[in-house]
Amino acid sequence: MIEKEIVIVGGGPAGLSTALHLHTVAPKLAANTVVLEAERYPREKICAGGIGMRALHALERIGVTVDVPMVPLDAVAVKLASGTIVTRVPGCGVVVRRVEFDHALARTATARGLEVRDGCPVTAIEVFADHVRVTTDDQVYRARCVVGADGVGGIVRRTTGFARQELRAQVCELDTPASALDLPRDTVVFDMSDRALAGYTWDFPTIVGGAPLVCRGAYVIHNLSHDTPRSHLARYLETRGMAIADFRLKQYAERGFTPGAAMAKPRVLLVGEAAGIDIATGEGIAQAIEYGATAAPYLARAVARDDLGFASWRGYVDRHHVGWTLRIRHLSYRAFYGHRRDAVERMMPALGSLFRVALHDFAGLPMSKLAVVRGAGQLLAAYIHERARDPV
């Protein structure tokens, strides 16, 4: 049996960010931490690959630069039935391939002396009063605590008593050549013009094996609709003269952040998608990295004080950027995808300043109080106008 201070289950952005940030804030603790990844790097991870620059800035602050092919982003487009809203903030983000991004992040962690074991699936987790026992195919670890960074269906959530969360999204994606109908390659597109879709279809410029392609997909909020994303994506591709059968389709599910839901138990702490990500858009990579940046100092203090009940983790997350932005997005998802959608869509063209504030946040750029006030003012004015139009 191997003794460790912390076992991190999951070697994606959430788990690796936690380990890398621990290396900065508590190097001795990080030296006695292990990251266990079930698959062998480089392993494919189904994901559109969009990352707001705020996440890369968080890594840069601890001296981490991820050197992989990236498509730089300067704009976000939202297509509605009434027209397209394009918000431009140069350098707001990038699109990566997770097979490359996660592998590069793992190599960086290893180069810093962190122990990252890939091809090492966890088969059992047992929580005792004074330790956690984590079993893999070839080893048993005794640790003071475990960090669950193993995603929507991970073993940490399944075996340590967390309730099944309500909010889930069903997603499918594929990579295609460009189309004459595509917007410029510096723009990601969220197409919400199909009113039968409780979600959206998307176009993300990407690079696959050096070739400029477009990742296209459909995102369906499953608790609001039981439609299959595949049928919506098939119709979307037809508008571009493509057939879904001509491409390799990838499908997966996502778990949404739920305010008030448990994110920790004694000696067990969740980060990344295991804790919950943005259900409104499905954004997860940046939040995973932010979860790690938030968890590292929290874990360092908890271990130093031998206070491993983690009762305060939920409130700690809520007070930090990753938590309060997730709460805002949770508030918005039912408003847009539910019965108020007509009203919300009518308001959206008048919210240019608010979109810029949101994109500045995505980019990790400082926001002036004036910009926030202007955006809030636009929202209030649009709401008043909408109520006057339809007081019921």
Secondary structure in CASP SS format (residue, H / E / C, confidence):
PFRMAT SS
TARGET T0000
AUTHOR 0000-0000-0000
METHOD secondary structure of the structure
MODEL  1
M C 1.00
I E 1.00
E E 1.00
K E 1.00
E E 1.00
I E 1.00
V E 1.00
I E 1.00
V E 1.00
G C 1.00
G C 1.00
G C 1.00
P H 1.00
A H 1.00
G H 1.00
L H 1.00
S H 1.00
T H 1.00
A H 1.00
L H 1.00
H H 1.00
L H 1.00
H H 1.00
T H 1.00
V H 1.00
A C 1.00
P H 1.00
K H 1.00
L H 1.00
A H 1.00
A H 1.00
N C 1.00
T E 1.00
V E 1.00
V E 1.00
L E 1.00
E C 1.00
A C 1.00
E C 1.00
R C 1.00
Y C 1.00
P C 1.00
R C 1.00
E C 1.00
K C 1.00
I C 1.00
C C 1.00
A C 1.00
G C 1.00
G E 1.00
I E 1.00
G E 1.00
M H 1.00
R H 1.00
A H 1.00
L H 1.00
H H 1.00
A H 1.00
L H 1.00
E H 1.00
R C 1.00
I C 1.00
G C 1.00
V C 1.00
T C 1.00
V C 1.00
D C 1.00
V C 1.00
P C 1.00
M C 1.00
V E 1.00
P E 1.00
L E 1.00
D E 1.00
A E 1.00
V E 1.00
A E 1.00
V E 1.00
K E 1.00
L E 1.00
A C 1.00
S C 1.00
G E 1.00
T E 1.00
I E 1.00
V E 1.00
T E 1.00
R E 1.00
V E 1.00
P E 1.00
G E 1.00
C E 1.00
G E 1.00
V E 1.00
V E 1.00
V C 1.00
R C 1.00
R H 1.00
V H 1.00
E H 1.00
F H 1.00
D H 1.00
H H 1.00
A H 1.00
L H 1.00
A H 1.00
R H 1.00
T H 1.00
A H 1.00
T H 1.00
A H 1.00
R C 1.00
G C 1.00
L C 1.00
E E 1.00
V E 1.00
R E 1.00
D C 1.00
G C 1.00
C C 1.00
P C 1.00
V E 1.00
T E 1.00
A E 1.00
I E 1.00
E E 1.00
V E 1.00
F C 1.00
A C 1.00
D C 1.00
H C 1.00
V E 1.00
R E 1.00
V E 1.00
T E 1.00
T E 1.00
D C 1.00
D C 1.00
Q C 1.00
V E 1.00
Y E 1.00
R E 1.00
A E 1.00
R E 1.00
C E 1.00
V E 1.00
V E 1.00
G E 1.00
A C 1.00
D C 1.00
G C 1.00
V C 1.00
G C 1.00
G C 1.00
I H 1.00
V H 1.00
R H 1.00
R H 1.00
T H 1.00
T C 1.00
G C 1.00
F C 1.00
A C 1.00
R C 1.00
Q C 1.00
E C 1.00
L C 1.00
R E 1.00
A E 1.00
Q E 1.00
V E 1.00
C E 1.00
E E 1.00
L E 1.00
D E 1.00
T E 1.00
P C 1.00
A C 1.00
S C 1.00
A C 1.00
L C 1.00
D C 1.00
L C 1.00
P C 1.00
R C 1.00
D C 1.00
T E 1.00
V E 1.00
V E 1.00
F E 1.00
D E 1.00
M C 1.00
S C 1.00
D C 1.00
R C 1.00
A C 1.00
L C 1.00
A C 1.00
G E 1.00
Y E 1.00
T E 1.00
W E 1.00
D E 1.00
F E 1.00
P E 1.00
T E 1.00
I E 1.00
V E 1.00
G C 1.00
G C 1.00
A E 1.00
P E 1.00
L E 1.00
V E 1.00
C E 1.00
R E 1.00
G E 1.00
A E 1.00
Y E 1.00
V E 1.00
I E 1.00
H C 1.00
N C 1.00
L C 1.00
S C 1.00
H C 1.00
D C 1.00
T C 1.00
P H 1.00
R H 1.00
S H 1.00
H H 1.00
L H 1.00
A H 1.00
R H 1.00
Y H 1.00
L H 1.00
E H 1.00
T C 1.00
R C 1.00
G C 1.00
M C 1.00
A C 1.00
I H 1.00
A H 1.00
D H 1.00
F C 1.00
R C 1.00
L C 1.00
K E 1.00
Q E 1.00
Y E 1.00
A E 1.00
E E 1.00
R E 1.00
G E 1.00
F C 1.00
T C 1.00
P C 1.00
G C 1.00
A C 1.00
A C 1.00
M C 1.00
A E 1.00
K E 1.00
P C 1.00
R C 1.00
V E 1.00
L E 1.00
L E 1.00
V C 1.00
G H 1.00
E H 1.00
A H 1.00
A C 1.00
G C 1.00
I E 1.00
D C 1.00
I C 1.00
A C 1.00
T C 1.00
G C 1.00
E C 1.00
G C 1.00
I H 1.00
A H 1.00
Q H 1.00
A H 1.00
I H 1.00
E H 1.00
Y H 1.00
G H 1.00
A H 1.00
T H 1.00
A H 1.00
A H 1.00
P H 1.00
Y H 1.00
L H 1.00
A H 1.00
R H 1.00
A H 1.00
V H 1.00
A H 1.00
R H 1.00
D C 1.00
D C 1.00
L C 1.00
G C 1.00
F C 1.00
A C 1.00
S C 1.00
W H 1.00
R H 1.00
G H 1.00
Y H 1.00
V H 1.00
D H 1.00
R H 1.00
H C 1.00
H H 1.00
V H 1.00
G H 1.00
W H 1.00
T H 1.00
L H 1.00
R H 1.00
I H 1.00
R H 1.00
H H 1.00
L H 1.00
S H 1.00
Y H 1.00
R H 1.00
A H 1.00
F H 1.00
Y H 1.00
G C 1.00
H C 1.00
R C 1.00
R H 1.00
D H 1.00
A H 1.00
V H 1.00
E H 1.00
R H 1.00
M H 1.00
M H 1.00
P H 1.00
A H 1.00
L C 1.00
G H 1.00
S H 1.00
L H 1.00
F H 1.00
R H 1.00
V H 1.00
A H 1.00
L H 1.00
H H 1.00
D H 1.00
F H 1.00
A H 1.00
G C 1.00
L C 1.00
P C 1.00
M C 1.00
S C 1.00
K H 1.00
L H 1.00
A H 1.00
V H 1.00
V H 1.00
R H 1.00
G H 1.00
A H 1.00
G H 1.00
Q H 1.00
L H 1.00
L H 1.00
A H 1.00
A H 1.00
Y H 1.00
I H 1.00
H H 1.00
E H 1.00
R H 1.00
A H 1.00
R H 1.00
D C 1.00
P C 1.00
V C 1.00
END
